[in-house]
Amino acid sequence: MLLKSTAKFDIMEFFFTVLIILSVITPGLSSTTTSFNVLQYGAVGNGQTNDSPAFLKAWKAACQSNSHISRLIIPAKRTFLLKPTTFSGPCKSNYTYIQLSGNIIAPKTKSEYSGFHTNTWLGFSFVNGLAISGKGTIDGRGSAWWQQPCVGNPLPGATCRPPTAVTFNRCNRLQLKGYTSINPARSHMTLTSCKKGIISNIRLIAPGTSPNTDGIDISGSTDIQVLNSFIATGDDCIAISAGSSKIKITGITCGPGHGISIGSLGTRGETDIVEDVHVENCTLTETLTGVRIKTWQGGAGYARRITFEKIRFVRANNPIIIDQFYCPHRSDCQNQTRAIKISDVTYKGIVGTSLTDKAINLSCDQNVGCSNIVLDHVYITPSVPGQKVFSYCHNAHGIATHTKPSVKCLLK
């Protein structure tokens, strides 16, 4: 099933790339493509003027165009300041292509978000056939949020969520390619309820100390590929959350960050499912965790058919971990009888070094447990010569062959 899905992705990306190139260089196809330059709609691009109204005017024109491809041009050598903005569909064109050649920056101060919903800076909703490509940069200027995530003076005990840099909600046939995202207030991007998407050759960068700055969060989405990208950030490089299936991740360079994660699942007793995830040919350097599945106690549902293959760790902490006792703040961590069912998880062809002595940690729920865990040709050595690494299991069932450290703790 996954191989068939991958073939479809390759065809879709090839077709769309050829179509974009032809629409740009071939005069005979001009009738199929209409271009909309944000400068023609009043954008200034000096990094100080609020260009949001001009972008929305250009977006409306592009989205309502009957062309096969509507191309929204964000020109090079300009910096466009945007306040929180939502670009909504559905659009009339088959494809809406944003040519990101220039740079986009967020407001510098939190006070400039007053009067806006602060959960998202740039949002795309219900836009099928959306593509964003180019060598431009999206700068969330998020450092003001990292120490205090609220706008103004919050009430005691208030919980605030800084804005995610870019969100995609119900955007099918999505393609993101080539651009750079830096310093978001929260996550670089989230995909929610999207079908058939390809993210490739992008760079997501934030300090390793920046809180909650996930690279890519995927939830409720299916048929998503993340390919050949560089992610260095302060939280999960990629997090695959509830309702996601047929996810392929390959060629990722991750670190700093918290590795590549499934979850967390089962928060507040919810029923969550994740299935058919394949992570391959990735390098994780000095990450807080490596490849991880994390679930809360008390949840329900399942995480199954998950493969981590040809992964390389460089001085990673906790390289391989299943944590069914996830409780990051270590407060009110109650034992529960319900749990997410984890099964059919394979670790194959994995090498590297660990900064922690517990290199393989399979901590499964005491009641439900994990089943059909397979480790094959997994070789993890200590980062510091002379130290030792070991494996740990709790109610984990499966088989291990050709592993270092040995994994004798798996149950049949």
TORTORFI-880034 format. One record per residue (C-alpha): residue number from 1; residue in three letters; chain; y, x, z. Coordinates in steps of 0.2 Angstrom, whole numbers, plus 5000, padded with zeros to 4 digits. Layout:
N
(NUM; Ala; A; (Y; X; Z))
...
# end
This chain:
412
(1; Met; A; (5000; 5000; 5000))
(2; Leu; A; (5012; 5014; 5005))
(3; Leu; A; (5008; 5024; 4988))
(4; Lys; A; (5012; 5008; 4978))
(5; Ser; A; (5028; 5006; 4987))
(6; Thr; A; (5033; 5024; 4985))
(7; Ala; A; (5030; 5022; 4966))
(8; Lys; A; (5042; 5007; 4965))
(9; Phe; A; (5055; 5016; 4975))
(10; Asp; A; (5055; 5031; 4962))
(11; Ile; A; (5056; 5019; 4948))
(12; Met; A; (5070; 5010; 4956))
(13; Glu; A; (5080; 5026; 4960))
(14; Phe; A; (5077; 5033; 4942))
(15; Phe; A; (5082; 5017; 4934))
(16; Phe; A; (5098; 5015; 4944))
(17; Thr; A; (5103; 5033; 4942))
(18; Val; A; (5101; 5033; 4923))
(19; Leu; A; (5111; 5016; 4923))
(20; Ile; A; (5125; 5023; 4932))
(21; Ile; A; (5126; 5039; 4922))
(22; Leu; A; (5126; 5029; 4906))
(23; Ser; A; (5139; 5017; 4912))
(24; Val; A; (5150; 5032; 4915))
(25; Ile; A; (5148; 5043; 4900))
(26; Thr; A; (5143; 5031; 4886))
(27; Pro; A; (5157; 5021; 4878))
(28; Gly; A; (5146; 5008; 4871))
(29; Leu; A; (5141; 5002; 4888))
(30; Ser; A; (5158; 5000; 4894))
(31; Ser; A; (5156; 4981; 4894))
(32; Thr; A; (5143; 4982; 4906))
(33; Thr; A; (5153; 4991; 4919))
(34; Thr; A; (5170; 4988; 4926))
(35; Ser; A; (5179; 5000; 4937))
(36; Phe; A; (5191; 4997; 4952))
(37; Asn; A; (5201; 5011; 4959))
(38; Val; A; (5207; 5008; 4976))
(39; Leu; A; (5224; 5017; 4971))
(40; Gln; A; (5227; 5003; 4959))
(41; Tyr; A; (5226; 4990; 4973))
(42; Gly; A; (5239; 4999; 4984))
(43; Ala; A; (5229; 5012; 4994))
(44; Val; A; (5239; 5027; 4998))
(45; Gly; A; (5227; 5040; 5004))
(46; Asn; A; (5238; 5051; 5014))
(47; Gly; A; (5227; 5049; 5030))
(48; Gln; A; (5241; 5040; 5039))
(49; Thr; A; (5244; 5023; 5030))
(50; Asn; A; (5232; 5009; 5034))
(51; Asp; A; (5223; 5007; 5018))
(52; Ser; A; (5211; 4993; 5024))
(53; Pro; A; (5221; 4979; 5015))
(54; Ala; A; (5220; 4989; 4998))
(55; Phe; A; (5202; 4992; 5000))
(56; Leu; A; (5198; 4974; 5004))
(57; Lys; A; (5208; 4969; 4988))
(58; Ala; A; (5199; 4981; 4977))
(59; Trp; A; (5182; 4976; 4985))
(60; Lys; A; (5186; 4957; 4982))
(61; Ala; A; (5189; 4961; 4963))
(62; Ala; A; (5174; 4972; 4961))
(63; Cys; A; (5163; 4960; 4971))
(64; Gln; A; (5168; 4945; 4960))
(65; Ser; A; (5167; 4954; 4944))
(66; Asn; A; (5153; 4947; 4932))
(67; Ser; A; (5150; 4965; 4925))
(68; His; A; (5132; 4971; 4927))
(69; Ile; A; (5139; 4986; 4937))
(70; Ser; A; (5155; 4985; 4947))
(71; Arg; A; (5161; 5002; 4951))
(72; Leu; A; (5173; 5004; 4966))
(73; Ile; A; (5182; 5021; 4965))
(74; Ile; A; (5187; 5031; 4980))
(75; Pro; A; (5196; 5046; 4972))
(76; Ala; A; (5194; 5064; 4977))
(77; Lys; A; (5208; 5074; 4985))
(78; Arg; A; (5213; 5059; 4995))
(79; Thr; A; (5210; 5054; 5013))
(80; Phe; A; (5210; 5035; 5017))
(81; Leu; A; (5213; 5028; 5034))
(82; Leu; A; (5203; 5012; 5037))
(83; Lys; A; (5204; 5001; 5052))
(84; Pro; A; (5188; 4991; 5056))
(85; Thr; A; (5184; 4982; 5040))
(86; Thr; A; (5169; 4971; 5034))
(87; Phe; A; (5165; 4971; 5015))
(88; Ser; A; (5155; 4955; 5013))
(89; Gly; A; (5144; 4948; 4999))
(90; Pro; A; (5136; 4941; 4990))
(91; Cys; A; (5143; 4949; 4974))
(92; Lys; A; (5142; 4942; 4956))
(93; Ser; A; (5138; 4959; 4949))
(94; Asn; A; (5120; 4965; 4948))
(95; Tyr; A; (5125; 4982; 4956))
(96; Thr; A; (5140; 4986; 4966))
(97; Tyr; A; (5143; 5005; 4965))
(98; Ile; A; (5155; 5014; 4977))
(99; Gln; A; (5160; 5031; 4970))
(100; Leu; A; (5164; 5040; 4986))
(101; Ser; A; (5173; 5056; 4980))
(102; Gly; A; (5187; 5056; 4993))
(103; Asn; A; (5187; 5055; 5012))
(104; Ile; A; (5188; 5040; 5024))
(105; Ile; A; (5193; 5042; 5042))
(106; Ala; A; (5193; 5030; 5057))
(107; Pro; A; (5208; 5027; 5068))
(108; Lys; A; (5211; 5042; 5079))
(109; Thr; A; (5214; 5032; 5095))
(110; Lys; A; (5204; 5018; 5103))
(111; Ser; A; (5220; 5008; 5105))
(112; Glu; A; (5221; 5006; 5086))
(113; Tyr; A; (5205; 4995; 5088))
(114; Ser; A; (5214; 4982; 5099))
(115; Gly; A; (5212; 4965; 5091))
(116; Phe; A; (5196; 4970; 5081))
(117; His; A; (5177; 4968; 5086))
(118; Thr; A; (5173; 4985; 5091))
(119; Asn; A; (5154; 4985; 5088))
(120; Thr; A; (5157; 4991; 5070))
(121; Trp; A; (5170; 5001; 5060))
(122; Leu; A; (5164; 4999; 5042))
(123; Gly; A; (5152; 4984; 5039))
(124; Phe; A; (5143; 4979; 5023))
(125; Ser; A; (5134; 4962; 5024))
(126; Phe; A; (5124; 4952; 5011))
(127; Val; A; (5127; 4964; 4997))
(128; Asn; A; (5112; 4966; 4986))
(129; Gly; A; (5112; 4981; 4974))
(130; Leu; A; (5124; 4991; 4984))
(131; Ala; A; (5125; 5009; 4981))
(132; Ile; A; (5136; 5022; 4989))
(133; Ser; A; (5136; 5039; 4981))
(134; Gly; A; (5147; 5055; 4980))
(135; Lys; A; (5153; 5070; 4989))
(136; Gly; A; (5165; 5062; 5000))
(137; Thr; A; (5165; 5062; 5019))
(138; Ile; A; (5166; 5047; 5032))
(139; Asp; A; (5174; 5053; 5048))
(140; Gly; A; (5172; 5042; 5063))
(141; Arg; A; (5183; 5053; 5074))
(142; Gly; A; (5173; 5047; 5088))
(143; Ser; A; (5176; 5060; 5102))
(144; Ala; A; (5189; 5048; 5111))
(145; Trp; A; (5174; 5036; 5114))
(146; Trp; A; (5161; 5048; 5120))
(147; Gln; A; (5167; 5050; 5138))
(148; Gln; A; (5173; 5032; 5140))
(149; Pro; A; (5166; 5019; 5128))
(150; Cys; A; (5178; 5005; 5132))
(151; Val; A; (5195; 5000; 5125))
(152; Gly; A; (5209; 4999; 5138))
(153; Asn; A; (5204; 4998; 5157))
(154; Pro; A; (5187; 4991; 5159))
(155; Leu; A; (5182; 4980; 5174))
(156; Pro; A; (5171; 4988; 5187))
(157; Gly; A; (5153; 4988; 5180))
(158; Ala; A; (5158; 4983; 5163))
(159; Thr; A; (5146; 4989; 5149))
(160; Cys; A; (5155; 4994; 5132))
(161; Arg; A; (5147; 4999; 5116))
(162; Pro; A; (5158; 5010; 5104))
(163; Pro; A; (5158; 5006; 5086))
(164; Thr; A; (5144; 5011; 5074))
(165; Ala; A; (5152; 5020; 5060))
(166; Val; A; (5144; 5010; 5045))
(167; Thr; A; (5132; 4995; 5046))
(168; Phe; A; (5122; 4987; 5033))
(169; Asn; A; (5116; 4969; 5036))
(170; Arg; A; (5105; 4960; 5024))
(171; Cys; A; (5109; 4972; 5010))
(172; Asn; A; (5094; 4973; 4998))
(173; Arg; A; (5091; 4986; 4985))
(174; Leu; A; (5102; 4998; 4995))
(175; Gln; A; (5105; 5016; 4989))
(176; Leu; A; (5115; 5029; 4999))
(177; Lys; A; (5116; 5046; 4992))
(178; Gly; A; (5125; 5063; 4993))
(179; Tyr; A; (5139; 5060; 5005))
(180; Thr; A; (5143; 5066; 5023))
(181; Ser; A; (5146; 5057; 5039))
(182; Ile; A; (5153; 5066; 5054))
(183; Asn; A; (5158; 5062; 5072))
(184; Pro; A; (5154; 5043; 5074))
(185; Ala; A; (5159; 5034; 5090))
(186; Arg; A; (5141; 5028; 5091))
(187; Ser; A; (5128; 5029; 5077))
(188; His; A; (5131; 5035; 5060))
(189; Met; A; (5123; 5020; 5052))
(190; Thr; A; (5112; 5006; 5055))
(191; Leu; A; (5101; 4995; 5043))
(192; Thr; A; (5097; 4978; 5049))
(193; Ser; A; (5087; 4965; 5039))
(194; Cys; A; (5087; 4976; 5023))
(195; Lys; A; (5074; 4976; 5010))
(196; Lys; A; (5070; 4990; 4998))
(197; Gly; A; (5082; 5004; 5002))
(198; Ile; A; (5083; 5023; 4998))
(199; Ile; A; (5094; 5035; 5008))
(200; Ser; A; (5094; 5053; 5001))
(201; Asn; A; (5103; 5069; 5001))
(202; Ile; A; (5115; 5064; 5015))
(203; Arg; A; (5122; 5074; 5029))
(204; Leu; A; (5125; 5066; 5046))
(205; Ile; A; (5133; 5078; 5059))
(206; Ala; A; (5140; 5076; 5077))
(207; Pro; A; (5139; 5088; 5092))
(208; Gly; A; (5123; 5088; 5101))
(209; Thr; A; (5132; 5083; 5117))
(210; Ser; A; (5139; 5067; 5109))
(211; Pro; A; (5131; 5052; 5117))
(212; Asn; A; (5122; 5038; 5107))
(213; Thr; A; (5126; 5046; 5090))
(214; Asp; A; (5110; 5041; 5082))
(215; Gly; A; (5109; 5047; 5064))
(216; Ile; A; (5100; 5032; 5056))
(217; Asp; A; (5095; 5016; 5065))
(218; Ile; A; (5083; 5005; 5056))
(219; Ser; A; (5078; 4987; 5062))
(220; Gly; A; (5071; 4972; 5055))
(221; Ser; A; (5069; 4981; 5038))
(222; Thr; A; (5056; 4984; 5026))
(223; Asp; A; (5052; 4996; 5011))
(224; Ile; A; (5065; 5009; 5016))
(225; Gln; A; (5064; 5027; 5012))
(226; Val; A; (5074; 5041; 5020))
(227; Leu; A; (5073; 5057; 5009))
(228; Asn; A; (5079; 5075; 5009))
(229; Ser; A; (5093; 5074; 5021))
(230; Phe; A; (5101; 5084; 5035))
(231; Ile; A; (5104; 5076; 5052))
(232; Ala; A; (5112; 5085; 5067))
(233; Thr; A; (5118; 5074; 5080))
(234; Gly; A; (5118; 5069; 5099))
(235; Asp; A; (5103; 5056; 5099))
(236; Asp; A; (5089; 5051; 5088))
(237; Cys; A; (5090; 5058; 5071))
(238; Ile; A; (5081; 5043; 5065))
(239; Ala; A; (5076; 5028; 5075))
(240; Ile; A; (5064; 5014; 5068))
(241; Ser; A; (5066; 4998; 5079))
(242; Ala; A; (5058; 4981; 5080))
(243; Gly; A; (5053; 4971; 5065))
(244; Ser; A; (5052; 4986; 5053))
(245; Ser; A; (5038; 4990; 5041))
(246; Lys; A; (5034; 5001; 5026))
(247; Ile; A; (5046; 5015; 5031))
(248; Lys; A; (5044; 5032; 5023))
(249; Ile; A; (5053; 5047; 5030))
(250; Thr; A; (5051; 5064; 5021))
(251; Gly; A; (5061; 5080; 5019))
(252; Ile; A; (5072; 5078; 5034))
(253; Thr; A; (5080; 5093; 5044))
(254; Cys; A; (5083; 5087; 5061))
(255; Gly; A; (5092; 5096; 5075))
(256; Pro; A; (5101; 5095; 5087))
(257; Gly; A; (5096; 5078; 5092))
(258; His; A; (5082; 5068; 5100))
(259; Gly; A; (5070; 5069; 5086))
(260; Ile; A; (5062; 5055; 5075))
(261; Ser; A; (5058; 5040; 5085))
(262; Ile; A; (5048; 5023; 5084))
(263; Gly; A; (5058; 5012; 5096))
(264; Ser; A; (5062; 5009; 5109))
(265; Leu; A; (5052; 4993; 5109))
(266; Gly; A; (5049; 4979; 5121))
(267; Thr; A; (5066; 4980; 5129))
(268; Arg; A; (5068; 4966; 5142))
(269; Gly; A; (5051; 4959; 5139))
(270; Glu; A; (5054; 4956; 5120))
(271; Thr; A; (5040; 4954; 5107))
(272; Asp; A; (5042; 4968; 5095))
(273; Ile; A; (5032; 4975; 5080))
(274; Val; A; (5033; 4990; 5069))
(275; Glu; A; (5020; 4995; 5056))
(276; Asp; A; (5016; 5006; 5041))
(277; Val; A; (5027; 5021; 5045))
(278; His; A; (5025; 5038; 5037))
(279; Val; A; (5034; 5053; 5042))
(280; Glu; A; (5031; 5069; 5032))
(281; Asn; A; (5037; 5086; 5028))
(282; Cys; A; (5051; 5087; 5042))
(283; Thr; A; (5058; 5101; 5052))
(284; Leu; A; (5064; 5098; 5070))
(285; Thr; A; (5074; 5112; 5078))
(286; Glu; A; (5078; 5112; 5096))
(287; Thr; A; (5077; 5094; 5098))
(288; Leu; A; (5076; 5085; 5115))
(289; Thr; A; (5060; 5077; 5109))
(290; Gly; A; (5050; 5079; 5093))
(291; Val; A; (5041; 5064; 5085))
(292; Arg; A; (5041; 5050; 5098))
(293; Ile; A; (5035; 5032; 5101))
(294; Lys; A; (5044; 5024; 5115))
(295; Thr; A; (5041; 5007; 5123))
(296; Trp; A; (5047; 4998; 5139))
(297; Gln; A; (5034; 4991; 5151))
(298; Gly; A; (5033; 4972; 5150))
(299; Gly; A; (5035; 4970; 5131))
(300; Ala; A; (5023; 4963; 5119))
(301; Gly; A; (5019; 4965; 5101))
(302; Tyr; A; (5012; 4981; 5092))
(303; Ala; A; (5016; 4998; 5084))
(304; Arg; A; (5002; 5002; 5072))
(305; Arg; A; (4998; 5012; 5056))
(306; Ile; A; (5010; 5026; 5060))
(307; Thr; A; (5007; 5044; 5053))
(308; Phe; A; (5016; 5060; 5057))
(309; Glu; A; (5011; 5073; 5044))
(310; Lys; A; (5016; 5091; 5040))
(311; Ile; A; (5029; 5092; 5053))
(312; Arg; A; (5036; 5109; 5059))
(313; Phe; A; (5044; 5111; 5076))
(314; Val; A; (5056; 5125; 5080))
(315; Arg; A; (5059; 5127; 5099))
(316; Ala; A; (5057; 5109; 5101))
(317; Asn; A; (5056; 5100; 5118))
(318; Asn; A; (5042; 5088; 5120))
(319; Pro; A; (5036; 5090; 5102))
(320; Ile; A; (5023; 5075; 5102))
(321; Ile; A; (5026; 5061; 5114))
(322; Ile; A; (5020; 5043; 5116))
(323; Asp; A; (5030; 5036; 5131))
(324; Gln; A; (5025; 5018; 5136))
(325; Phe; A; (5034; 5020; 5152))
(326; Tyr; A; (5051; 5022; 5144))
(327; Cys; A; (5065; 5019; 5156))
(328; Pro; A; (5079; 5032; 5152))
(329; His; A; (5090; 5029; 5166))
(330; Arg; A; (5076; 5029; 5179))
(331; Ser; A; (5083; 5014; 5188))
(332; Asp; A; (5074; 4998; 5191))
(333; Cys; A; (5058; 5005; 5182))
(334; Gln; A; (5046; 4991; 5187))
(335; Asn; A; (5027; 4991; 5183))
(336; Gln; A; (5022; 4977; 5172))
(337; Thr; A; (5005; 4971; 5166))
(338; Arg; A; (5011; 4967; 5148))
(339; Ala; A; (5014; 4981; 5135))
(340; Ile; A; (5016; 4985; 5117))
(341; Lys; A; (5000; 4988; 5109))
(342; Ile; A; (5000; 5006; 5100))
(343; Ser; A; (4986; 5009; 5088))
(344; Asp; A; (4981; 5019; 5072))
(345; Val; A; (4993; 5034; 5075))
(346; Thr; A; (4989; 5050; 5066))
(347; Tyr; A; (4996; 5067; 5069))
(348; Lys; A; (4991; 5079; 5055))
(349; Gly; A; (4995; 5096; 5049))
(350; Ile; A; (5008; 5099; 5063))
(351; Val; A; (5014; 5117; 5068))
(352; Gly; A; (5028; 5125; 5078))
(353; Thr; A; (5034; 5130; 5095))
(354; Ser; A; (5038; 5121; 5111))
(355; Leu; A; (5051; 5124; 5124))
(356; Thr; A; (5042; 5113; 5137))
(357; Asp; A; (5024; 5116; 5143))
(358; Lys; A; (5019; 5099; 5140))
(359; Ala; A; (5018; 5100; 5121))
(360; Ile; A; (5007; 5085; 5118))
(361; Asn; A; (5011; 5070; 5130))
(362; Leu; A; (5001; 5053; 5126))
(363; Ser; A; (5007; 5042; 5141))
(364; Cys; A; (5000; 5025; 5136))
(365; Asp; A; (5000; 5009; 5147))
(366; Gln; A; (4988; 5008; 5160))
(367; Asn; A; (4982; 4990; 5155))
(368; Val; A; (4984; 4989; 5136))
(369; Gly; A; (4982; 5008; 5132))
(370; Cys; A; (4983; 5016; 5115))
(371; Ser; A; (4968; 5016; 5102))
(372; Asn; A; (4963; 5026; 5087))
(373; Ile; A; (4975; 5041; 5091))
(374; Val; A; (4970; 5055; 5079))
(375; Leu; A; (4976; 5073; 5080))
(376; Asp; A; (4970; 5084; 5066))
(377; His; A; (4975; 5102; 5063))
(378; Val; A; (4989; 5102; 5076))
(379; Tyr; A; (4995; 5119; 5082))
(380; Ile; A; (5009; 5120; 5094))
(381; Thr; A; (5013; 5137; 5103))
(382; Pro; A; (5025; 5141; 5117))
(383; Ser; A; (5042; 5146; 5112))
(384; Val; A; (5043; 5160; 5125))
(385; Pro; A; (5029; 5173; 5124))
(386; Gly; A; (5018; 5173; 5139))
(387; Gln; A; (5020; 5155; 5143))
(388; Lys; A; (5007; 5142; 5141))
(389; Val; A; (5007; 5124; 5134))
(390; Phe; A; (4995; 5110; 5137))
(391; Ser; A; (4991; 5092; 5133))
(392; Tyr; A; (4992; 5076; 5144))
(393; Cys; A; (4984; 5059; 5141))
(394; His; A; (4985; 5043; 5150))
(395; Asn; A; (4973; 5029; 5144))
(396; Ala; A; (4974; 5036; 5126))
(397; His; A; (4959; 5033; 5115))
(398; Gly; A; (4955; 5043; 5100))
(399; Ile; A; (4949; 5059; 5093))
(400; Ala; A; (4957; 5077; 5091))
(401; Thr; A; (4950; 5091; 5080))
(402; His; A; (4957; 5108; 5077))
(403; Thr; A; (4971; 5107; 5090))
(404; Lys; A; (4981; 5120; 5100))
(405; Pro; A; (4983; 5116; 5114))
(406; Ser; A; (4966; 5107; 5115))
(407; Val; A; (4967; 5089; 5118))
(408; Lys; A; (4951; 5085; 5128))
(409; Cys; A; (4960; 5071; 5138))
(410; Leu; A; (4958; 5058; 5124))
(411; Leu; A; (4946; 5044; 5129))
(412; Lys; A; (4932; 5038; 5117))
# end
